[in-house]
Amino acid sequence: MPINTIIYVLLRTFLVQNALSENTNTTNLSMKIYWRLLSFARPLGKYAIPYFFYTLFYALFNTCNFVLIIPLLRTLFDQGAMLEVVTTPPPFELSVDYLTELLNYWLYCLYGSEYNTMNILVFLAAFVTCSALLSNVFRYLGQRTIENLRINSLQSIRNAVFDNVMGLNLSYFSSARKGDMMSRITSDVQTVRFCIVNTLQVVFREPFLIIGYIVAMVSISWKLSLFSIIYLPLIALIIGRVVKKLRHPALKAQENFGELTSVLDESLTGVKVIKAYGAEGFFRNRFKSINRKYSDISRRMMYRQQMASPMSEFLGIAAAAGLLIFGGTLVLSGNGGLDGSGFIAYIAIFTQITRPMRSFMDAFANINQGIAAGGRVLELLDTKSNITSPKDGGKELTQFSDSIEFRNVRFCYEGDREVLGGINFTVRKGETVALVGPSGGGKSTTSDLIPRFYDVTSGEILIDGTNIKEYNLPSLRKAMGIVSQETILFNDTIENNIRLGNDSATMEEIERAARVANAHDFIVESPEGYQTNVGDRGTKLSGGQRQRLSIARAVLKNPDILILDEATSALDTESEKLVQAALDKLLAGRTSVIIAHRLSTIKNADKIIVIDQGRIAEEGTHNELIERGGIYAKLVALQQVN
């Protein structure tokens, strides 16, 4: 039977039996989640086959260690049984007598017909030592295989989830909580390991140990084994009832941890604002409240989970006490086919059988916990972007040659009012078009539609006469350079922050871009020059310095189309003039869309479009709009632009 089929049957049987408070649909959903998580361990046979043999030999030698208690005791207290010479191999059978005769045969082969009690003890001690060594060697190899399975599977899951998250459109990030996503990619993925790691354990290791112990117990005394069967289902039943209650608390714990991470991320990101408004107490109380809920749920879950181990140990001791009475009766009566050495070995094995049974139940409990976390991970993995390249790959935008055209473009965010209503304008190749107007009018949204950060609700945007939805998305964005209003720098060196988007650039090209952006001087004055680390989000730099690095990044990319969203908003007056002069040279002959509140920066634009309440209110050059005396003229008057 294929390994996948064995795993599926075992897991489904257990989940069905432990879903007393759940319906069939929930059980089927759990199996689907589990099976999808296990798919990240492919090829499973690469790990399952060697693990099968490692655990088989581990179980064999581990059981052998306990069975050897019988000849050791007989050597010490019933020497005649072990001094009997056996010159031929005995026929195989599952019994203690067969083991005794086999050992006597090996002793005959080793010492001949004359051997004493000391020879037997030395031989048995050496045999037990070798058996214990082999048992632990195979145990180590099995655990090593499991760790390789765990690490490779979690690596695959994290890669898949991160790849999917990076492909989502911006509208998803506008509504999703970043901390919750981080929790799913980190904490939840770590919890998923239980599904993968414990699978091979519940299929191979624990069953092999249990079977090995049961075979040894039956071979010692079938009567005593029949009596002990009463206790084993009792242990499984009680622990199973504890296990089935773990899944829902585990899911709630993962959700609360995601909320906790979100609050932590927001607090650390906005710590300056929090301190400025004296809101430390509010965020402390908020964090403590969520942390208390998470702790309470985790506490209840761990109470139940940890209850299984001491409970099964207690029941094992209680069962052993019952066996002591019944087994003692068989030994003392002399009619049960059981002697003192066999009885002691039986008790030793019985106390050990509760350990793999306990591990078996704990493994299923952890699998349930892993399924709860896995559901959250797969939910993020199944979230797909609605902004993608065409199915056939789309056209390649290799070179921009004509125009960008907005045709009756309308747009609204999901579940929100209309932001743009019927926008029509054209940006010719080589033109600089400025979008101005009151805040909230839709200027930034308009520019975000060009690289398809969002898709239009209706209408279309064309580049060189082709709807941008027909272009290959990476090639579309590769043709554009964007300097956003919010300066984004990464916790890396200045060089690598400028190099973003053009990783093949030489150091000379990077320096040239920095000079254009008026950034070279402050860079060389930094402690390590271009190798200076800018800190988290660029906090080691001033706002103007961060913005100039962002401009240098766009300059280095040397795109056909430039989109500047308040590119000079964070600069002081002197730096603004220097950067604006550099930008004027950069924009010459290049197609540019500029969003600006400082109207002094767009006086020389080929066309100025005034957007008010999602519609084009005015359109023309600076002088034309001044003469018209409309919205633009009023904005100019307010800023005293001459």
Secondary structure by P-SEA (a helix, b strand, c coil): ccaaaaaaaaaaaaaaaacccccaaaaaaaaaaaaaaacccccccccaaaaaaaaaaaaaaaaaaaaaaaaaaaaacccccccccccccccccccaaaaaaaaaaaaaaaccccccaaaaaaaaaaaaaaaaaaaaaaaaaaaaaaaaaaaaaaaaaaaaaaaaaaaccccccccccaaaaaaaacaaaaaaccccccccccccaaaaaaaaaaaaaaaacaaaaaaacccaaaaaaaaaaaaaacaaaaaaaaaaaaaaaaaaaaaaaaaaaaaaacaaaaaaaaaaaaaaaaaaaaaaaaaaaaaaaaaaaaaaaaaaaaaaaaaaaaaaaccccccaaaaaaaaaaaaaaaaaaaaaaaaaaaaaaaaaaaaaaaaaaaccccccccccccccccccccbbbbcbbbbbcccccccccbbbbbbcccbbbbbbccccccaaaaaaaaacccccccccccccccccccccaaaaaaabbbbccbbbbccccaaaaaacccccccaaaaaaaaaaaccaaaaaacccccccccccccccccaaaaaaaaaaaaaaacccbbbbccccccccaaaaaaaaaaaaaaaccccbbbbbccccccccccbbbbbccccccccccaaaaaaaccaaaaaaaaaccc
